[in-house]
């Protein structure tokens, strides 16, 4: 009886380790013109596991064998869900996103102001005549 229980337990552990195996997916990400997209994001759908594409658009990611979908996205492109069931290599073409800017915010970088009219409060340190140096005490009567 003990041997049978030990054999059943070891078979259960062995089958669990076989189900938890990982696989590697490689691929290339292209734009609509066929040019590679560098720094595109490749994520396992529903998790935080992911990678980025190289400068030539290629990527390699190790995923659990139960993974079915990868989410591929890039700046200025529409994100795409890709089915990876039974596939080891992918070539994905992302479509250009139709998003445009509706507003532009201009900051004050490079604006020069006159010293006499600052847009902020200033304070001059010194005595009543303005000639006293910082750190010197004034004599009191």
Secondary structure, 3 states (H helix, E strand, C coil): CHHHHHHHHHHHHHHHHHHCCEEEEEEEEECCCCCECCCCEEEECCCCCEEECCCCCEEEEEEECCCCEEEEECCCECCEEEECCCCCEEEEECCECCCCCCCCCCCCCCCCCCCCCCCCCCCCCCCCCCCCCCCCCCCCC
